[in-house]
């Protein structure tokens, strides 16, 4: 089993920055993809960004140029640096760790990010 614990959520003004962190523990497999997803009220969960164990990244169009995903493999931690935040970025942000074929798929409990206008 894998456990994911997110931190860093909170209230921030539009135009501000926030850094999320997600620490993984347990039976972590070496080849994996870690990522951030978000879910706003009344909307489906959506991809924000992912990063492979080889540091290949992928971003949703809505966050390109504003958000940066990174990881520290020694600490089994993934980060999401969010800059130039907008009210539409308000959501619960979920950390995910999975295998490349999705056969192993784990989620954190989520952390709320609220951007005030």
Secondary structure by P-SEA (a helix, b strand, c coil): cbbbbbcccccccccbbbbbbbbbbccccccccccccccccccccccccccccccbbbbcccccccbbbbbcccccbbbbbbcccccccccbbbbbbbcccccbbbbccbbbbbbcc
